[in-house]
Amino acid sequence: MKLLRYGHKGDEKPALLDADGHIRDLSGELPDITNATLTPHSLKRLRELDQASLPVVTNPGRIAPPWNGMGKFICVGLNYSDHAAETGNPIPKEPILFMKPTSALVGCNDAIVLPRESLKSDWEVELGVVIGRKARYVSEADALKHVAGYCVVNDLSEREYQLERGGTWDKGKGCDTFGPVGPWVVTADEVADPQHLAMWLDVNGKRVQNGSTKTMIFGVAQLVSYISRFTTLYPGDLISTGTPPGVGMGMKPPTYLKPGDTMVLGIEGLGEQRQTVHAWDPALIDN
C-alpha cells in the first residue's frame, strides 16, 4: 500500500496510490494521514478497504509530505563505505546520528530554497524508514516489526555550515526545505528486502548518484535497534539511513547547488522526487 497526501500547505488531504497508479482520495475514511495512521491496527483497516470504490483524484496538484505530525527526523551519517571514502572520512565503528528539525520537512516536489549566502549546498538521496510501532531497546531480530514503511528522502546539506562553522552537523542539515520526503510511504509488506533497493539522483539531467541500499554499513534492522537504545521511537518517526557516493562535496572540483538547478531522485519501488533550487525567498518557504 502506498499512502500519500496532496493539496496546498495547510489544506492537505489523505490518499493512496492504487495498483493501476491512480490516486484515490481517503477523505471519507479518515481526516488525515498522521502518526496514528501508521500503526499496525490502522494500516490493517486501510488494507481492507475496497480501493476501487474510493474517488479518483485526477488533478492532485502539490504532493505533500506523506504523513502529518512527524515526531523525530533522525539521520545517519557516513553509512556507505564508498561515500565515507569520497568525503575523506574513516568507516564509522558505530552509526553516526544527527537530527533534522521537522521545520526542514517539505513535499517531494516543493521548492528548495538556499539559505542566505549559501555557497556549498549539496544533495543526498536516502532511504527513509518510517516507524509504525513504539520501539525501545528492541533487538535486531525484532527491529523490522516496528517499521511501518519506507520512503524517499533528499537529505540536503549546507557543507560550510555543517563542517566549517563549528559544533555539530545539525546547523548544516536543518535549513528550511532541506528535508523533502515522499512522494508516498510504501508499507513494509510491499518491500521484500530494504537492503536491496537501487537508488539514484540526477542534477540538471546528469546522473551523479547511482547506488544501492545493499552497500549500507549498518542495515535498516541494525539502525532501528541501535537508535532505540538512545531514544524511544514512536509511530511517525523517520530515520534517514545515509547516502551512496556521488555527492557534490566529493566531486573534483566540488560542485554545489545553485539557483535554477533541478534534482530528480528516486529509489526502486518507492517513487521519485523532482525539485528546483531557488535563491533565498521566504515566500517560497511559507506558502
C-alpha positions in Angstrom: 0.0 0.0 0.0 1.2 3.5 -0.9 0.0 6.3 1.3 0.3 10.0 0.4 -1.2 13.4 1.0 -2.0 16.1 -1.6 -3.0 19.7 -1.7 -1.8 23.2 -0.6 0.1 23.7 2.6 -2.4 23.6 5.5 -5.1 22.0 3.4 -3.7 18.6 2.6 -5.9 15.6 2.0 -5.2 11.9 2.6 -4.9 9.4 -0.3 -3.5 6.2 -1.5 -2.0 5.1 -4.8 -3.7 2.1 -6.2 -2.2 -0.8 -8.2 -3.0 1.0 -11.5 -1.2 4.2 -10.5 -4.4 6.1 -9.7 -4.5 8.4 -6.7 -7.6 7.5 -4.6 -8.9 10.0 -2.0 -9.2 8.8 1.5 -11.0 11.8 3.0 -14.2 9.7 3.5 -12.3 7.2 5.6 -10.0 9.4 7.8 -9.3 13.2 8.1 -5.6 13.0 7.5 -2.7 10.6 7.4 -1.0 11.0 10.8 1.3 9.1 13.2 -1.7 7.1 14.3 -2.5 6.0 10.8 0.9 4.3 10.6 0.3 1.8 13.4 -0.4 -1.8 12.6 -4.1 -1.7 13.5 -4.7 1.4 11.4 -2.8 0.1 8.4 -4.7 -3.2 8.6 -8.0 -1.3 8.4 -6.9 0.6 5.3 -5.7 -2.6 3.6 -9.2 -3.9 4.0 -10.8 -1.0 2.1 -12.2 -1.6 -1.4 -9.8 0.7 -3.2 -11.9 0.7 -6.4 -14.7 2.3 -4.5 -12.6 5.3 -3.5 -12.8 8.5 -5.5 -10.1 9.0 -8.1 -8.1 12.3 -7.8 -7.5 13.4 -11.4 -5.6 16.6 -10.6 -3.9 16.3 -7.2 -1.6 19.3 -7.6 1.0 19.5 -4.9 2.1 16.2 -3.4 2.7 16.9 0.3 4.8 15.1 2.9 3.1 11.6 3.2 2.1 12.0 6.8 1.3 14.8 9.3 2.8 15.2 12.7 6.3 13.7 12.4 7.8 13.5 15.8 11.5 12.9 15.1 13.6 13.3 11.9 16.7 11.2 12.7 19.5 10.9 10.2 22.5 8.6 9.8 25.8 9.9 8.5 28.5 8.2 6.5 26.6 4.9 6.3 28.0 3.8 2.9 31.7 3.0 2.9 32.3 4.5 -0.6 30.6 7.7 0.5 32.8 7.9 3.6 35.8 7.4 1.3 34.8 10.2 -1.1 34.4 12.6 1.8 37.8 11.6 3.3 36.4 10.0 6.4 37.0 6.6 8.0 34.3 4.0 8.1 32.4 4.5 11.3 32.6 1.9 14.0 29.1 2.8 15.2 26.3 4.7 13.4 26.7 8.5 13.3 23.4 10.1 14.3 22.2 13.6 13.9 18.8 15.3 13.7 16.9 17.4 11.2 14.3 19.7 12.7 10.8 19.0 11.4 10.8 22.6 10.1 13.1 21.3 7.3 10.4 18.9 6.1 8.8 19.6 2.7 6.9 17.7 0.0 8.8 15.7 -2.6 8.5 18.3 -5.4 8.4 21.5 -3.3 10.9 24.3 -3.9 14.4 24.0 -2.4 15.4 27.4 -1.0 19.1 28.0 -0.4 19.9 29.8 2.9 21.2 33.3 2.7 24.9 33.4 1.4 24.9 29.7 0.9 27.7 28.5 -1.4 28.0 24.8 -0.5 24.5 23.3 -0.5 24.6 19.6 -1.5 22.3 16.7 -2.3 21.9 13.2 -0.8 19.4 10.6 -1.9 18.5 8.4 1.1 16.2 5.6 2.1 13.7 6.7 4.8 12.4 4.2 7.4 9.1 5.1 8.9 8.3 3.8 12.4 4.9 2.2 13.0 5.2 0.7 16.4 6.9 2.0 19.6 10.5 0.8 19.8 12.7 1.0 22.9 15.7 -1.3 23.3 14.4 -3.6 20.5 16.6 -6.5 19.3 17.9 -6.5 15.8 15.9 -9.7 15.2 12.6 -7.8 16.1 13.5 -4.4 14.7 11.7 -4.7 11.3 8.5 -5.5 13.1 8.5 -1.8 14.2 8.7 -0.4 10.7 5.5 0.8 9.1 7.1 1.5 5.7 9.7 3.2 3.6 10.1 6.4 1.6 12.5 8.5 -0.4 14.4 11.3 1.4 16.7 14.0 0.0 19.0 14.9 2.9 20.1 18.3 1.7 23.2 19.7 3.4 24.9 23.1 3.6 28.5 21.8 3.8 30.0 25.0 5.1 27.5 25.2 7.9 27.9 21.5 8.6 31.7 21.2 8.6 33.3 24.6 8.8 31.2 26.6 11.3 31.9 24.5 14.5 29.7 22.4 16.6 27.6 19.5 15.4 26.3 18.8 11.8 22.8 19.9 12.6 23.2 23.5 11.6 24.1 22.5 8.0 21.3 19.8 7.8 18.3 21.7 9.3 17.8 24.6 6.9 14.3 25.3 5.8 13.3 23.0 2.8 16.3 20.7 3.4 14.2 17.6 4.1 12.0 16.6 1.1 10.1 13.4 1.9 7.9 11.2 -0.3 6.1 11.1 -2.7 4.5 8.4 -0.6 5.1 5.8 2.2 5.3 2.3 0.8 4.2 -0.1 3.6 6.7 -2.6 4.7 4.7 -5.6 3.4 5.4 -4.4 -0.1 9.2 -4.1 0.3 10.6 -7.6 0.1 14.1 -6.5 1.1 15.0 -3.0 2.2 18.7 -3.9 1.7 18.4 -4.5 -2.0 16.9 -1.3 -3.4 18.5 0.7 -6.3 18.7 4.4 -5.7 19.8 7.3 -7.9 19.9 11.1 -8.2 20.3 13.4 -11.2 21.3 17.1 -11.2 20.4 19.0 -14.3 19.8 15.8 -16.2 23.2 14.3 -15.2 23.3 11.1 -13.1 25.5 11.9 -10.1 24.4 9.2 -7.6 23.8 5.6 -8.6 23.9 3.2 -5.7 22.0 0.5 -3.7 20.9 0.0 -0.2 22.8 -3.3 -0.2 26.1 -1.4 0.4 25.0 0.2 3.7 27.5 -0.3 6.5 24.6 -0.5 9.1 21.4 -2.0 7.7 17.8 -1.0 8.5 17.4 -3.6 11.3 20.7 -2.6 12.8 19.8 1.1 12.8 16.3 0.7 14.3 17.7 -1.5 17.1 20.7 0.8 17.7 18.8 4.1 17.7 16.1 2.6 20.1 18.9 2.3 22.7 19.3 6.1 22.8 15.8 7.4 22.2 12.3 5.8 22.1 11.0 5.6 18.6 7.3 6.3 18.1 4.9 5.9 15.1 5.6 8.6 12.6 9.3 9.0 13.5 11.5 8.9 10.4 15.1 7.5 10.1 17.0 8.6 7.0 19.6 6.0 6.6 22.6 7.6 4.7 23.6 8.2 1.1 25.7 6.4 -1.5 28.6 8.2 -3.2 28.2 10.9 -5.8 27.5 14.0 -3.6 28.8 17.4 -4.7 31.3 17.6 -1.9 33.1 14.5 -3.2 33.5 15.7 -6.8 36.8 17.1 -8.2 36.4 20.0 -8.0 33.5 20.1 -5.5 30.2 21.0 -7.1 27.3 22.6 -5.3 23.7 23.6 -5.9 22.8 27.0 -7.3 19.6 28.7 -8.1 17.9 27.2 -11.2 19.4 23.7 -10.7 17.0 20.8 -10.8 17.3 17.5 -9.0 15.4 14.3 -9.8 15.9 11.3 -7.5 14.3 8.1 -6.7 14.5 4.6 -5.0 13.4 1.4 -6.6 9.7 0.8 -5.9 9.4 3.9 -3.7 8.7 6.7 -6.2 10.5 9.8 -7.5 11.1 13.3 -6.4 11.8 16.4 -8.5 12.9 19.7 -7.1 14.1 23.1 -8.4 16.6 25.1 -6.4 15.9 28.8 -5.6 17.7 31.7 -4.0 16.6 32.8 -0.6 12.9 33.7 -0.7 10.9 33.2 2.5 7.7 33.3 0.5 8.6 30.0 -1.2 9.0 28.5 2.3 5.9 29.9 4.0 3.4 29.5 1.1 
